[in-house]
Amino acid sequence: MRLKEGDKRELIKTEAIKMIIRNGLEGFSMNKLAKACKISVATPYLYFKDRDDLILTIAKEEGQTMSDAILNNFDPEAHFEEGLRVQWRNRYSYMTTHPDKHLFFEQLRNSSYQEEFLHHFLRGFKETLGKFWDNAVKRGELSPMPFEVYWSVAFSPMYSLARFHNEGKSLGGKSFKMTDEILWQTFDLVVKALKKK
């Protein structure tokens, strides 16, 4: 059965994500991709100029999808705890619904593609989240702090738990499975740490 043009493009993107997660960016090539997709070596070049164009196109398109998911029902005017809860719910939902794409973005963040990926991904995203943080500080819900400190305390615990969940184990090899109870217990500790006393 022949694939439609749009289906071929999606197959190429999906297989590229799988290969990059499995073998890293260094082991990824257009020839290997075509072989994995069972298509002609020339076919990926009908949709993408070269390897870099393919990777950055996936990053831009999937980055926009992730940004939309994270900002779903999020109001930058919301009070701090309420807004942060929406952020955690959306991020956790995205990571568990799309673990492959989350791992793909982790690969990009640790590569030479990081700067260009983040440039596109962060444009509107950063503005919305920055406004939320700024509003919380102005209302006295948060103490003034560098944005990087806020970001690290607000989200790093959740990302660490997600990494443990995806790997199926925590530090020392102990078996680990994320639960809603663990997620919201951690959230409560984060809010307690960040809220102005």
C-alpha positions as CSV (number, residue, x, y, z in Angstrom):
1,M,0.0,0.0,0.0
2,R,1.4,3.4,-1.0
3,L,1.6,6.1,1.6
4,K,0.0,9.5,0.8
5,E,2.4,12.5,0.7
6,G,1.4,13.8,4.1
7,D,1.7,10.4,5.6
8,K,5.3,10.0,4.2
9,R,6.3,13.3,5.8
10,E,4.8,12.2,9.2
11,L,6.5,8.8,8.9
12,I,9.8,10.4,8.3
13,K,9.4,12.8,11.3
14,T,8.2,10.0,13.6
15,E,11.0,7.6,12.7
16,A,13.5,10.4,13.0
17,I,12.4,11.1,16.6
18,K,12.7,7.4,17.4
19,M,16.1,7.1,15.9
20,I,17.4,10.2,17.6
21,I,16.1,9.0,21.0
22,R,17.6,5.5,20.5
23,N,21.0,6.4,18.9
24,G,21.5,10.1,19.7
25,L,22.1,12.9,17.2
26,E,25.6,11.6,16.3
27,G,24.3,8.3,15.0
28,F,21.5,9.8,12.9
29,S,21.7,10.1,9.2
30,M,19.2,10.6,6.3
31,N,20.4,7.2,4.7
32,K,19.7,5.3,8.0
33,L,16.4,7.1,8.3
34,A,15.2,6.2,4.7
35,K,16.2,2.6,5.4
36,A,14.2,2.5,8.7
37,C,11.2,4.0,6.9
38,K,11.5,1.6,4.0
39,I,11.5,4.4,1.5
40,S,13.9,5.6,-1.2
41,V,17.0,7.5,0.1
42,A,15.8,10.5,-2.0
43,T,12.3,10.7,-0.4
44,P,13.3,12.6,2.8
45,Y,14.9,15.2,0.6
46,L,11.5,15.9,-1.0
47,Y,10.3,17.3,2.3
48,F,13.5,18.5,4.0
49,K,16.6,20.2,2.6
50,D,19.1,18.1,4.7
51,R,19.6,16.5,8.1
52,D,19.8,19.8,9.9
53,D,16.6,21.1,8.2
54,L,14.7,17.9,9.2
55,I,15.9,18.1,12.8
56,L,15.1,21.8,13.2
57,T,11.7,21.4,11.4
58,I,10.7,18.7,13.8
59,A,11.9,20.8,16.7
60,K,9.9,23.9,15.5
61,E,6.7,22.0,14.7
62,E,6.8,19.7,17.8
63,G,8.0,22.6,20.0
64,Q,4.9,24.6,19.0
65,T,2.7,21.6,19.8
66,M,4.4,21.3,23.2
67,S,4.1,25.0,23.9
68,D,0.4,25.0,23.0
69,A,-0.2,22.0,25.3
70,I,1.7,23.6,28.2
71,L,-0.2,26.9,27.8
72,N,-3.6,25.2,27.5
73,N,-6.1,27.0,29.9
74,F,-3.2,28.9,31.4
75,D,-3.9,32.5,32.4
76,P,-0.8,34.7,33.1
77,E,-3.1,36.8,35.3
78,A,-3.9,33.8,37.6
79,H,-2.8,33.8,41.2
80,F,0.6,32.1,41.7
81,E,-0.5,28.7,43.1
82,E,-3.4,28.3,40.7
83,G,-1.3,29.2,37.7
84,L,1.6,27.0,38.7
85,R,-0.8,24.1,39.3
86,V,-2.1,24.5,35.7
87,Q,1.5,24.6,34.5
88,W,2.4,21.4,36.3
89,R,-0.7,19.6,35.2
90,N,-0.1,20.5,31.5
91,R,3.6,19.7,31.6
92,Y,3.1,16.4,33.4
93,S,0.3,15.5,30.9
94,Y,2.5,16.4,27.9
95,M,5.5,14.4,29.3
96,T,3.4,11.3,30.0
97,T,1.3,11.5,26.8
98,H,4.3,12.2,24.5
99,P,7.4,10.6,26.3
100,D,9.1,10.2,22.9
101,K,8.9,13.9,22.1
102,H,10.0,14.9,25.6
103,L,13.1,12.7,25.2
104,F,13.7,14.1,21.8
105,F,13.7,17.7,23.2
106,E,16.1,16.5,25.9
107,Q,18.5,15.4,23.2
108,L,18.2,18.8,21.5
109,R,18.8,20.7,24.7
110,N,22.2,18.9,25.0
111,S,23.3,19.5,21.5
112,S,24.5,22.2,19.1
113,Y,20.8,22.6,18.0
114,Q,19.9,24.0,21.5
115,E,20.2,27.7,20.7
116,E,18.1,27.6,17.5
117,F,15.5,25.3,19.0
118,L,15.1,27.5,22.1
119,H,15.0,30.7,20.0
120,H,11.9,29.5,18.2
121,F,10.3,27.6,21.1
122,L,10.7,30.4,23.7
123,R,9.4,33.4,21.7
124,G,5.7,33.6,22.9
125,F,6.2,31.0,25.6
126,K,8.7,33.0,27.6
127,E,6.7,36.2,27.3
128,T,3.5,34.5,28.8
129,L,5.4,32.7,31.6
130,G,7.5,35.8,32.3
131,K,4.3,37.9,32.7
132,F,2.8,35.3,35.1
133,W,6.0,35.4,37.2
134,D,6.1,39.2,37.1
135,N,2.5,39.4,38.2
136,A,3.0,37.1,41.1
137,V,6.0,39.2,42.3
138,K,4.0,42.4,41.9
139,R,1.1,41.0,43.9
140,G,3.5,40.0,46.7
141,E,2.9,36.2,46.2
142,L,6.6,35.6,45.4
143,S,9.7,37.2,46.7
144,P,11.8,39.0,44.0
145,M,14.4,36.6,42.7
146,P,16.3,36.0,39.4
147,F,13.9,34.3,36.9
148,E,16.4,31.4,36.6
149,V,16.2,30.7,40.3
150,Y,12.4,30.7,40.1
151,W,12.4,28.4,37.1
152,S,14.8,26.0,38.7
153,V,12.8,25.7,41.9
154,A,9.4,25.7,40.1
155,F,10.0,23.0,37.5
156,S,13.2,21.0,38.1
157,P,11.6,18.8,40.7
158,M,8.9,17.7,38.3
159,Y,11.3,17.1,35.5
160,S,13.5,15.0,37.8
161,L,10.5,12.9,38.8
162,A,9.5,12.5,35.1
163,R,13.0,11.3,34.3
164,F,12.9,8.8,37.1
165,H,9.5,7.6,35.8
166,N,10.7,7.3,32.2
167,E,13.8,5.3,33.3
168,G,11.7,3.2,35.7
169,K,14.1,3.8,38.5
170,S,15.4,6.5,40.8
171,L,19.0,7.1,42.1
172,G,20.7,3.9,43.2
173,G,18.5,1.8,40.9
174,K,15.5,1.7,43.1
175,S,12.3,1.0,41.2
176,F,10.2,4.1,40.6
177,K,6.7,4.8,39.1
178,M,5.2,8.3,39.2
179,T,1.8,8.7,40.8
180,D,-0.5,11.7,41.2
181,E,0.1,11.5,44.9
182,I,3.9,12.0,44.4
183,L,3.4,14.7,41.8
184,W,1.1,16.8,44.0
185,Q,3.1,16.2,47.2
186,T,6.1,17.6,45.3
187,F,4.1,20.5,44.0
188,D,3.0,21.4,47.5
189,L,6.6,21.5,48.6
190,V,7.6,23.7,45.6
191,V,4.8,26.1,46.3
192,K,5.8,26.3,50.0
193,A,9.4,27.0,49.0
194,L,8.5,29.7,46.5
195,K,5.6,31.6,48.2
196,K,6.5,34.8,50.0
197,K,6.5,34.2,53.7
